[in-house]
Structure formats: structure tokens, C-alpha cells
Amino acid sequence: MSDDQKEGIIQPPPNRLPRPLKEQKDALSLDDAVKKAEARMADLVESEPNWADADMECVTKALIGAENDKENSGSHMAALYAGTHELKGMGGNFGYPIVTDIASLLCKYLQEQEEPDMRVITLHVDSLKLVFDHNLGGDGGEEGRILVERLAKLEDKAAMGKSKLSGESS
């Protein structure tokens, strides 16, 4: 075939994988790889029963700091956000999607509010403590669903204005 005849024909790129990868016949199937990863995650969850302790301690200290140390409230709020964000990311991995839901709501609230209401933040942190104290794994069941719904509604009210939280009219 001449060069003129090759024009318009798509040539597959050369296979540049290292030889061992080309010849690997005993690789796990996708299903087996997923099962193996899930088993490793289950082992990790069992080996780390207190996976959230350090992050909850960070969040709690930051909340107390933000309430009591107004001069440094910005750094306390940043630490609170960081700890909450960490919980958000880890909740689902450790079988606590309800933690991810609550922490996600709090992260969103902290990002969207120029001056977040400490009462709203405290309710979220207390809700996280409640989940851990009562070992509400998974989505927390009916109680968990109601808790997350109420926190979301509270945030909606807070977004409309702080005066709505206390029942005052605007």
C-alpha cells in the first residue's frame, strides 16, 4: 500500500505497555477486585473502631474556640471546617453515610454563610456526637433521616436570615 492509499486509514497506536502487563493472565476480574477492596475496607473499619475520634475532637475544640475566642474566630472556623470536611469524606468509607450527610450539610453551611450562626453549627456538631454516641451506622434509619431533614430545614431558615431562627419577623 502506498502512502497515498494509507491516507484516511486510522492506525491503532502501538501497545507500549511493559511486557509483564501485556502477558498478565491471572489478573483479577473487576468483580473480584471490587470484592477484594471491600474486604480490605471492612478489615480497616474493624481495625479502626475510633476512626472519627481525632476529627470529632478537632471539631469540638474548634467550636469551643470559635465561641470563646472571638479574636481568633477565623482560625477556629477554618479548623472546624477542616475537621468537618474530613468527617464528610470518611463517613461513607467507614459505614456511616449519615456522618457524611451531616458533615456535608455543615460544610455547605460554613461555605455559604458570611457570618454563620453558632447555634446552627452547634446543632450539627451535637448531631454528629449523637450519631457516634448511639452508634447510628449506615443512614441512621428513620431517626437518621429525620435528623438530616431537620438540619437541612434549619439551614434553609438560616439562609433566609438569622431573625427567622429566633422567630422574629424581618
Phi and psi restraints in degrees (value plus and minus 20) as a CYANA .aco file:
   2 SER   PHI    -101.4   -61.4
   2 SER   PSI     148.9   188.9
   3 ASP   PHI     -80.9   -40.9
   3 ASP   PSI     -53.9   -13.9
   4 ASP   PHI     -85.5   -45.5
   4 ASP   PSI     -56.0   -16.0
   5 GLN   PHI     -95.4   -55.4
   5 GLN   PSI     -45.6    -5.6
   6 LYS   PHI     -96.3   -56.3
   6 LYS   PSI     -39.9     0.1
   7 GLU   PHI     -81.9   -41.9
   7 GLU   PSI     112.4   152.4
   8 GLY   PHI      71.4   111.4
   8 GLY   PSI     -30.3     9.7
   9 ILE   PHI    -111.6   -71.6
   9 ILE   PSI     108.3   148.3
  10 ILE   PHI    -106.7   -66.7
  10 ILE   PSI     103.8   143.8
  11 GLN   PHI    -118.9   -78.9
  11 GLN   PSI     111.8   151.8
  12 PRO   PHI     -87.3   -47.3
  12 PRO   PSI     126.8   166.8
  13 PRO   PHI     -86.7   -46.7
  13 PRO   PSI     133.4   173.4
  14 PRO   PHI     -86.2   -46.2
  14 PRO   PSI     128.4   168.4
  15 ASN   PHI    -100.9   -60.9
  15 ASN   PSI      86.9   126.9
  16 ARG   PHI    -122.5   -82.5
  16 ARG   PSI      -4.6    35.4
  17 LEU   PHI     -85.8   -45.8
  17 LEU   PSI     124.2   164.2
  18 PRO   PHI     -79.6   -39.6
  18 PRO   PSI     128.9   168.9
  19 ARG   PHI     -70.9   -30.9
  19 ARG   PSI     -64.5   -24.5
  20 PRO   PHI     -79.6   -39.6
  20 PRO   PSI     -53.5   -13.5
  21 LEU   PHI     -94.8   -54.8
  21 LEU   PSI     -53.1   -13.1
  22 LYS   PHI     -84.6   -44.6
  22 LYS   PSI     -56.3   -16.3
  23 GLU   PHI    -117.7   -77.7
  23 GLU   PSI     -15.1    24.9
  24 GLN   PHI     -93.0   -53.0
  24 GLN   PSI      89.1   129.1
  25 LYS   PHI    -121.6   -81.6
  25 LYS   PSI     -40.1    -0.1
  26 ASP   PHI    -121.0   -81.0
  26 ASP   PSI       6.0    46.0
  27 ALA   PHI     -88.0   -48.0
  27 ALA   PSI     131.1   171.1
  28 LEU   PHI     -89.1   -49.1
  28 LEU   PSI     126.2   166.2
  29 SER   PHI     -91.6   -51.6
  29 SER   PSI     145.2   185.2
  30 LEU   PHI     -78.9   -38.9
  30 LEU   PSI     -64.0   -24.0
  31 ASP   PHI     -81.0   -41.0
  31 ASP   PSI     -64.1   -24.1
  32 ASP   PHI     -85.8   -45.8
  32 ASP   PSI     -58.0   -18.0
  33 ALA   PHI     -84.5   -44.5
  33 ALA   PSI     -60.6   -20.6
  34 VAL   PHI     -85.4   -45.4
  34 VAL   PSI     -64.5   -24.5
  35 LYS   PHI     -80.9   -40.9
  35 LYS   PSI     -61.1   -21.1
  36 LYS   PHI     -85.3   -45.3
  36 LYS   PSI     -62.5   -22.5
  37 ALA   PHI     -84.6   -44.6
  37 ALA   PSI     -60.6   -20.6
  38 GLU   PHI     -84.4   -44.4
  38 GLU   PSI     -59.3   -19.3
  39 ALA   PHI     -85.1   -45.1
  39 ALA   PSI     -61.8   -21.8
  40 ARG   PHI     -83.6   -43.6
  40 ARG   PSI     -59.0   -19.0
  41 MET   PHI     -86.1   -46.1
  41 MET   PSI     -60.4   -20.4
  42 ALA   PHI     -82.1   -42.1
  42 ALA   PSI     -60.2   -20.2
  43 ASP   PHI     -82.7   -42.7
  43 ASP   PSI     -61.0   -21.0
  44 LEU   PHI     -83.7   -43.7
  44 LEU   PSI     -63.2   -23.2
  45 VAL   PHI     -80.6   -40.6
  45 VAL   PSI     -63.8   -23.8
  46 GLU   PHI     -86.5   -46.5
  46 GLU   PSI     -55.6   -15.6
  47 SER   PHI    -100.6   -60.6
  47 SER   PSI     -35.1     4.9
  48 GLU   PHI    -144.5  -104.5
  48 GLU   PSI      46.0    86.0
  49 PRO   PHI     -86.3   -46.3
  49 PRO   PSI     -41.5    -1.5
  50 ASN   PHI    -127.8   -87.8
  50 ASN   PSI      19.0    59.0
  51 TRP   PHI     -77.7   -37.7
  51 TRP   PSI     -46.5    -6.5
  52 ALA   PHI    -119.3   -79.3
  52 ALA   PSI     -25.6    14.4
  53 ASP   PHI     -75.7   -35.7
  53 ASP   PSI     -69.6   -29.6
  54 ALA   PHI     -83.9   -43.9
  54 ALA   PSI     -61.0   -21.0
  55 ASP   PHI     -89.4   -49.4
  55 ASP   PSI     -59.5   -19.5
  56 MET   PHI     -85.5   -45.5
  56 MET   PSI     -57.9   -17.9
  57 GLU   PHI     -83.3   -43.3
  57 GLU   PSI     -62.9   -22.9
  58 CYS   PHI     -80.3   -40.3
  58 CYS   PSI     -66.9   -26.9
  59 VAL   PHI     -82.8   -42.8
  59 VAL   PSI     -65.1   -25.1
  60 THR   PHI     -84.0   -44.0
  60 THR   PSI     -66.5   -26.5
  61 LYS   PHI     -82.1   -42.1
  61 LYS   PSI     -61.5   -21.5
  62 ALA   PHI     -84.6   -44.6
  62 ALA   PSI     -59.8   -19.8
  63 LEU   PHI     -83.2   -43.2
  63 LEU   PSI     -67.2   -27.2
  64 ILE   PHI     -81.5   -41.5
  64 ILE   PSI     -63.2   -23.2
  65 GLY   PHI     -81.4   -41.4
  65 GLY   PSI     -63.8   -23.8
  66 ALA   PHI     -83.8   -43.8
  66 ALA   PSI     -55.0   -15.0
  67 GLU   PHI     -95.0   -55.0
  67 GLU   PSI     -54.2   -14.2
  68 ASN   PHI    -124.9   -84.9
  68 ASN   PSI     -35.8     4.2
  69 ASP   PHI    -144.8  -104.8
  69 ASP   PSI      56.7    96.7
  70 LYS   PHI     -81.6   -41.6
  70 LYS   PSI     -51.9   -11.9
  71 GLU   PHI     -81.8   -41.8
  71 GLU   PSI     -54.5   -14.5
  72 ASN   PHI    -132.0   -92.0
  72 ASN   PSI       5.9    45.9
  73 SER   PHI     -81.3   -41.3
  73 SER   PSI     -51.2   -11.2
  74 GLY   PHI     -81.1   -41.1
  74 GLY   PSI     -64.7   -24.7
  75 SER   PHI     -90.8   -50.8
  75 SER   PSI     -54.2   -14.2
  76 HIS   PHI     -86.3   -46.3
  76 HIS   PSI     -60.3   -20.3
  77 MET   PHI     -87.8   -47.8
  77 MET   PSI     -55.7   -15.7
  78 ALA   PHI     -84.9   -44.9
  78 ALA   PSI     -61.5   -21.5
  79 ALA   PHI     -86.4   -46.4
  79 ALA   PSI     -59.1   -19.1
  80 LEU   PHI     -82.4   -42.4
  80 LEU   PSI     -65.3   -25.3
  81 TYR   PHI     -82.3   -42.3
  81 TYR   PSI     -64.7   -24.7
  82 ALA   PHI     -81.0   -41.0
  82 ALA   PSI     -65.6   -25.6
  83 GLY   PHI     -84.9   -44.9
  83 GLY   PSI     -60.5   -20.5
  84 THR   PHI     -85.7   -45.7
  84 THR   PSI     -61.4   -21.4
  85 HIS   PHI     -83.6   -43.6
  85 HIS   PSI     -58.2   -18.2
  86 GLU   PHI     -83.4   -43.4
  86 GLU   PSI     -64.1   -24.1
  87 LEU   PHI     -82.1   -42.1
  87 LEU   PSI     -61.1   -21.1
  88 LYS   PHI     -77.3   -37.3
  88 LYS   PSI     -64.2   -24.2
  89 GLY   PHI     -91.5   -51.5
  89 GLY   PSI     -51.6   -11.6
  90 MET   PHI    -112.6   -72.6
  90 MET   PSI     -41.3    -1.3
  91 GLY   PHI     -71.6   -31.6
  91 GLY   PSI     -73.5   -33.5
  92 GLY   PHI     -84.8   -44.8
  92 GLY   PSI     -55.6   -15.6
  93 ASN   PHI     -83.8   -43.8
  93 ASN   PSI     -51.6   -11.6
  94 PHE   PHI    -122.1   -82.1
  94 PHE   PSI      -4.4    35.6
  95 GLY   PHI      62.5   102.5
  95 GLY   PSI       2.5    42.5
  96 TYR   PHI    -146.6  -106.6
  96 TYR   PSI      46.1    86.1
  97 PRO   PHI     -81.7   -41.7
  97 PRO   PSI     -42.8    -2.8
  98 ILE   PHI     -84.2   -44.2
  98 ILE   PSI     -53.9   -13.9
  99 VAL   PHI     -85.3   -45.3
  99 VAL   PSI     -62.7   -22.7
 100 THR   PHI     -80.1   -40.1
 100 THR   PSI     -62.4   -22.4
 101 ASP   PHI     -83.2   -43.2
 101 ASP   PSI     -69.0   -29.0
 102 ILE   PHI     -86.2   -46.2
 102 ILE   PSI     -66.4   -26.4
 103 ALA   PHI     -84.3   -44.3
 103 ALA   PSI     -56.3   -16.3
 104 SER   PHI     -83.7   -43.7
 104 SER   PSI     -62.9   -22.9
 105 LEU   PHI     -80.7   -40.7
 105 LEU   PSI     -63.5   -23.5
 106 LEU   PHI     -87.3   -47.3
 106 LEU   PSI     -62.5   -22.5
 107 CYS   PHI     -78.8   -38.8
 107 CYS   PSI     -65.9   -25.9
 108 LYS   PHI     -81.1   -41.1
 108 LYS   PSI     -64.4   -24.4
 109 TYR   PHI     -80.7   -40.7
 109 TYR   PSI     -65.9   -25.9
 110 LEU   PHI     -84.1   -44.1
 110 LEU   PSI     -54.1   -14.1
 111 GLN   PHI     -93.2   -53.2
 111 GLN   PSI     -56.5   -16.5
 112 GLU   PHI    -107.6   -67.6
 112 GLU   PSI     -43.4    -3.4
 113 GLN   PHI    -115.4   -75.4
 113 GLN   PSI     105.6   145.6
 114 GLU   PHI     -86.6   -46.6
 114 GLU   PSI     -63.6   -23.6
 115 GLU   PHI    -146.4  -106.4
 115 GLU   PSI      66.7   106.7
 116 PRO   PHI     -83.9   -43.9
 116 PRO   PSI     124.3   164.3
 117 ASP   PHI     -98.8   -58.8
 117 ASP   PSI     103.5   143.5
 118 MET   PHI     -82.9   -42.9
 118 MET   PSI     -47.6    -7.6
 119 ARG   PHI     -85.7   -45.7
 119 ARG   PSI     -58.9   -18.9
 120 VAL   PHI     -87.0   -47.0
 120 VAL   PSI     -64.7   -24.7
 121 ILE   PHI     -81.2   -41.2
 121 ILE   PSI     -65.9   -25.9
 122 THR   PHI     -80.2   -40.2
 122 THR   PSI     -60.2   -20.2
 123 LEU   PHI     -82.9   -42.9
 123 LEU   PSI     -58.5   -18.5
 124 HIS   PHI     -85.9   -45.9
 124 HIS   PSI     -66.5   -26.5
 125 VAL   PHI     -83.4   -43.4
 125 VAL   PSI     -63.7   -23.7
 126 ASP   PHI     -81.8   -41.8
 126 ASP   PSI     -55.0   -15.0
 127 SER   PHI     -86.2   -46.2
 127 SER   PSI     -60.7   -20.7
 128 LEU   PHI     -82.4   -42.4
 128 LEU   PSI     -63.8   -23.8
 129 LYS   PHI     -80.8   -40.8
 129 LYS   PSI     -62.0   -22.0
 130 LEU   PHI     -79.7   -39.7
 130 LEU   PSI     -63.8   -23.8
 131 VAL   PHI     -79.4   -39.4
 131 VAL   PSI     -65.5   -25.5
 132 PHE   PHI     -92.8   -52.8
 132 PHE   PSI     -60.6   -20.6
 133 ASP   PHI     -82.1   -42.1
 133 ASP   PSI     -54.9   -14.9
 134 HIS   PHI    -123.4   -83.4
 134 HIS   PSI     -10.2    29.8
 135 ASN   PHI      29.8    69.8
 135 ASN   PSI      30.8    70.8
 136 LEU   PHI    -104.5   -64.5
 136 LEU   PSI      54.3    94.3
 137 GLY   PHI     -89.0   -49.0
 137 GLY   PSI     155.2   195.2
 138 GLY   PHI      44.6    84.6
 138 GLY   PSI    -160.2  -120.2
 139 ASP   PHI    -111.3   -71.3
 139 ASP   PSI     -15.5    24.5
 140 GLY   PHI      63.3   103.3
 140 GLY   PSI     -16.7    23.3
 141 GLY   PHI      46.5    86.5
 141 GLY   PSI    -177.3  -137.3
 142 GLU   PHI     -80.3   -40.3
 142 GLU   PSI     -62.2   -22.2
 143 GLU   PHI     -82.1   -42.1
 143 GLU   PSI     -60.4   -20.4
 144 GLY   PHI     -85.0   -45.0
 144 GLY   PSI     -62.9   -22.9
 145 ARG   PHI     -81.1   -41.1
 145 ARG   PSI     -65.1   -25.1
 146 ILE   PHI     -83.6   -43.6
 146 ILE   PSI     -63.0   -23.0
 147 LEU   PHI     -79.2   -39.2
 147 LEU   PSI     -68.6   -28.6
 148 VAL   PHI     -84.4   -44.4
 148 VAL   PSI     -61.3   -21.3
 149 GLU   PHI     -81.4   -41.4
 149 GLU   PSI     -63.0   -23.0
 150 ARG   PHI     -86.7   -46.7
 150 ARG   PSI     -59.0   -19.0
 151 LEU   PHI     -84.3   -44.3
 151 LEU   PSI     -60.1   -20.1
 152 ALA   PHI     -84.4   -44.4
 152 ALA   PSI     -61.7   -21.7
 153 LYS   PHI     -85.1   -45.1
 153 LYS   PSI     -59.9   -19.9
 154 LEU   PHI     -80.2   -40.2
 154 LEU   PSI     -62.6   -22.6
 155 GLU   PHI     -84.0   -44.0
 155 GLU   PSI     -58.5   -18.5
 156 ASP   PHI     -81.0   -41.0
 156 ASP   PSI     -63.3   -23.3
 157 LYS   PHI     -84.1   -44.1
 157 LYS   PSI     -61.0   -21.0
 158 ALA   PHI     -84.5   -44.5
 158 ALA   PSI     -55.4   -15.4
 159 ALA   PHI     -87.7   -47.7
 159 ALA   PSI     -48.9    -8.9
 160 MET   PHI     -96.6   -56.6
 160 MET   PSI     -36.5     3.5
 161 GLY   PHI     120.2   160.2
 161 GLY   PSI     122.5   162.5
 162 LYS   PHI     -83.0   -43.0
 162 LYS   PSI     -49.3    -9.3
 163 SER   PHI     -84.3   -44.3
 163 SER   PSI     -48.3    -8.3
 164 LYS   PHI     -87.8   -47.8
 164 LYS   PSI     -49.4    -9.4
 165 LEU   PHI     -84.4   -44.4
 165 LEU   PSI     -56.5   -16.5
 166 SER   PHI    -112.9   -72.9
 166 SER   PSI     -19.5    20.5
 167 GLY   PHI      68.4   108.4
 167 GLY   PSI     -17.2    22.8
 168 GLU   PHI     -98.4   -58.4
 168 GLU   PSI     134.0   174.0
 169 SER   PHI    -110.6   -70.6
 169 SER   PSI     131.0   171.0
